[in-house]
Amino acid sequence: METSRLVGRGEELADLERLLCGRSRLVTVTGVAGVGKTRLALRAAVESAPRFADGAWWVALSPLAKAASLPYAIFEVLPLADQTTRSVIDVVADYLADRDVLLVLDTCEHLAEACAVTVQALLAAAPRLRILATSRRALNVAGEQVLPIAPLPVPGDAPAPEIGIAALPPAVAPARAPGGGGDDAVALLAERAAVAMPGFTVTGDNRADLVRLCQRLDGLPLAIELAAARLATMSPNALTARLEERFEVGDIEHEGTEADPPWHRALRTAIGWSHQLCTPAERLLWARVSVFAGSFGAGTACQVCADGLLPADQILDLLDALAGKSILTVVAMPGGARRFRMLDTVRAYGAFWLRNLGEQDRFRRRHLDFYLTMARRIGAAWLGPDQYAWYDWATAEHANLRTALEFTLTETRPETGDHAALELAGALWFYWWGCGFAKEGQHYLGRALAHDLEPGPARTKTLWVSSVIFLNQGAPTAAAARAAECAAEAERIGDTEAAETAQAASAVAVLMSGGERNQTVAIPAAEELLAGRREGELTLASLIAWGVRGLTYVFAGRFQDAITLMEQMRAECDRHGERWYRGYGDFVRAQAELARGRPGAARSCAQAALEVSHRLNDGTGMALAIDLLAQTTAATGQTERAARLLGLSQQLWTRSGQPQGGQPELVAARQACEQQTREALGDHAYQTAYQNGHDTDPDTTIADILSTPPTPEPAAHDNT
């Protein structure tokens, strides 16, 4: 977590840190919009993190539109990769159950009821958990300690009134009168003004005007920051005069369910005044980019927001202008790329104007159409050379993809021929499976299938996507049911791709049940798909079929046949630049090489599989590869290292879900390695090494594994 310097909040920060160390396990920082709740909580989390053995974790809730997304947002922040069909809140609760963690839920007010329910469930399940929440109102949970935050003091202020305190529950932290000698608001104004106009300082000549400006803004930090951006072009006196004109005209229209305290009026005025001082094009773009959740790129803004009124070649300059006026924040990305982010209050103001312009539905639909187009494009090209770039794009756009999915499920009508819910959920198959979001994917796939029951290509694709995601979750029975439904519908409408993928999924579902009988059922389906593969074409069905046939060769002891087949698969993947599923082929080949008595070759293949799965955040793939690396290491006599690797893979399986995907043959291989290693080391030494591996940081250890050259190959013992 990163945080900027906190101006004028020393006493509140001390109060908050004291509360986090006290008896209450839930502390909620409350205050009006723009008062600095998030910044204070972020600083407190950074300062407090070393006191929590298992760390502090920040969950940003502002991008979430629906309460159903809340557990997934928490799940995705924690070091979890459980992709099974278990309830996501149960997975989170189990993970936190015996851990010493600070969980920060930022911006709870629009999901207050859902946050209250979730907080109660997690606190009940995890006795060492502490939760810090920020919200415009308390969550009203038993035992909640509330810390109300007032605006910054301004010279000449009377003691801050305890506005709103009486409405809070009994477990409220005592209100603290603002400290800092009354100069905190002026200090913040001067600091932010120096960013807009380097060299700006408080002087005897301008101090009175700066004080008057801060008084007019009621010491509200966000209002002060917006005003500070204007000091590069206006004097403090002129700026204050313009603000006072807006106060005299009256408040802008706004929506709200609760009465706002006086300083909230100052924020609305400051934002409205900033809006008034923007050019018409800047105001229009401000309204249109309010449809984005989280952050967005300039190119995406061009695609979604540009039209005859806002030409695409002007968008970048307009974004930079809005950033210069503190309407947008620039987010630096790896490689020098930039994204833009909008504060919640500023976004809400833009959305208010977009509604007033009668353009909200149009631009929310354009937002959906853009992400649907991108999902289709990436899904069609996923089995190619740009997987890493597509992974980076999709993970950066996660909040926007979620927003688009929610829009399809609440605003589209299948009876009118609009099948966007099925189309988007199905088109994102690569993201659900290839990028480590199977659990959330199945959530949206299930909702889309329930939302749109009309038979057709969109539903057929969503069925096979749901089937392969169930496989990824270790649920072969559910996968087989989805595949059967897909196959019947695909045959009816003549959808060859769907039929082939359903056939491949069915083969995997049978194979996952284990046993020779099931292998004999899976083999013909896989061989039929491989025999019918079109020259030069790489499909998901053919990749799955290669994997199924390779595994059945290994399980049958036909190791050279498995190696030959996986060499063919790797060559075809390399021709297309495909790496994701090739990694699973490398895993199968590693098993065959190890069984042939070639642990060095097996290690090389397992390392190749691990490199890809780590880059794509595939928890199951990483755990499988490290299981196999433990076996190859034990085979070369490095039993202590093997025990550490077993501990590391168990840590990953605990996060990912069902160990070895429930595959009986893989479970047996892991157990044999554990027994061999324990017998070689003895119980105490084994347990010590195992625990060391289990407690290590996975990313650091995996980087070490990938940088270590394979052990020289001993004399081969051919078991073909």
Number of C-alpha atoms within 10 A of each C-alpha: 10 7 14 8 8 14 18 23 19 14 14 22 17 12 17 24 17 12 20 21 12 11 11 16 19 25 26 30 26 26 23 21 21 23 23 22 24 21 18 22 24 20 19 21 25 16 13 18 17 11 13 15 11 15 17 23 20 20 18 18 23 18 19 22 17 13 15 13 19 21 19 17 18 21 22 16 13 18 12 19 23 26 30 22 20 12 11 20 17 14 22 22 19 14 18 21 18 14 16 18 21 25 23 26 25 22 25 24 19 17 19 18 15 19 21 16 12 16 20 14 14 20 18 13 18 19 14 16 21 24 21 26 27 28 23 21 21 26 28 17 16 13 15 21 28 30 25 27 22 25 23 29 26 28 18 12 14 11 12 14 10 14 13 12 16 9 9 17 17 14 16 18 20 13 18 16 15 23 17 16 12 20 18 23 28 25 18 21 27 22 19 20 23 17 14 18 17 11 9 15 15 14 9 8 8 13 15 15 17 24 22 19 27 28 22 22 28 24 30 27 24 23 26 28 21 21 27 26 23 20 21 16 11 13 14 23 15 14 18 21 15 12 20 16 12 17 18 8 8 11 13 14 9 10 9 7 5 6 7 12 12 11 21 20 17 24 25 23 23 24 22 19 19 20 20 12 13 17 13 12 15 21 19 20 22 27 26 26 28 25 26 25 23 23 21 21 18 19 13 16 21 18 15 23 23 17 10 6 11 16 12 17 10 12 21 15 12 20 23 18 16 22 17 16 22 23 26 22 18 19 13 11 10 6 6 6 10 14 18 22 20 24 16 17 15 22 22 17 19 25 20 17 20 24 13 11 11 10 15 19 13 12 20 21 19 17 25 24 17 16 23 22 14 17 24 17 13 22 17 13 15 24 22 18 17 14 21 17 9 20 21 13 11 21 15 17 19 16 21 23 23 19 24 27 24 22 18 24 20 10 14 18 15 17 10 7 10 14 23 24 31 30 23 27 32 29 24 25 28 24 24 25 23 21 23 26 22 29 25 20 23 24 17 23 29 16 17 25 20 12 18 21 13 15 12 14 19 20 25 29 26 26 29 32 31 30 30 30 29 27 25 22 26 23 21 26 17 18 27 24 15 23 29 19 15 29 24 14 21 25 12 11 12 13 17 12 16 24 23 25 27 30 26 28 33 29 26 27 26 21 25 23 18 16 14 13 11 17 23 13 14 25 21 14 20 27 16 15 20 17 9 10 14 11 6 9 9 18 17 16 22 24 24 24 28 25 27 25 27 28 26 22 21 22 19 12 16 18 26 19 17 28 22 13 20 26 15 14 22 23 14 17 22 14 13 15 17 21 24 25 22 24 25 27 31 26 29 31 31 31 31 30 28 21 21 20 20 23 29 23 22 29 28 21 26 30 28 21 28 29 21 20 26 19 14 20 16 22 24 26 26 28 27 24 30 26 26 31 30 28 29 30 24 22 19 16 12 15 25 22 19 31 31 23 30 28 27 27 28 20 19 25 23 16 22 26 22 18 20 21 21 17 16 15 17 19 14 12 15 20 12 13 23 22 10 17 27 20 12 16 15 10 11 10 15 23 17 15 20 24 19 15 23 20 12 14 11 17 10 9 14 19 13 10 17 15 10 10 11 17 14 10 14 11 8 12 10 12 15 14
